[in-house]
Amino acid sequence: MFKIKHAINLLMISIITCMSLVTWAANVDPTRPFGQSSAVVNKGLVSNQLVLQSIIHGDDIHTAVINSKIVKPGERIGQYRLVAINDDSVVLRSEDERLQLYVFKESIIK
């Protein structure tokens, strides 16, 4: 009887540990520079805040990931239209505003 209870306790601990690891892994950005905190996880995003998470350049492929949405030049995200994708930033325009978002802005040394 003791062995069965012990085995059940070990199984429950293993399940809880695995669930915690899966939750942690889902919140880790594998592309972030070493030693930098992820803007998405640690900044406590406001629902109307735009965060540039990634830029993808390739042969005739220029895309950006903003708030977990893949966007190409000319496409819209919220009230903004993506007008340019640079090496470390993107430019967005609305009717009355121009925004430039940077990947890991806190890691840029001025």
Stockholm file with secondary structure:
# STOCKHOLM 1.0

chainA/1-110         MFKIKHAINLLMISIITCMSLVTWAANVDPTRPFGQSSAVVNKGLVSNQLVLQSIIHGDDIHTAVINSKIVKPGERIGQYRLVAINDDSVVLRSEDERLQLYVFKESIIK
#=GR chainA/1-110 SS CHHHHHHHHHHHHHHHHHHHHHHHHHTCCTTSCTTCCCHHHHSCCCTTCCCEEEEEEETTEEEEEETTEEECTTCEETTEEEEEECSSEEEEECSSCEEEEETTGGGCCC
#=GC SS_cons         CHHHHHHHHHHHHHHHHHHHHHHHHHTCCTTSCTTCCCHHHHSCCCTTCCCEEEEEEETTEEEEEETTEEECTTCEETTEEEEEECSSEEEEECSSCEEEEETTGGGCCC
//
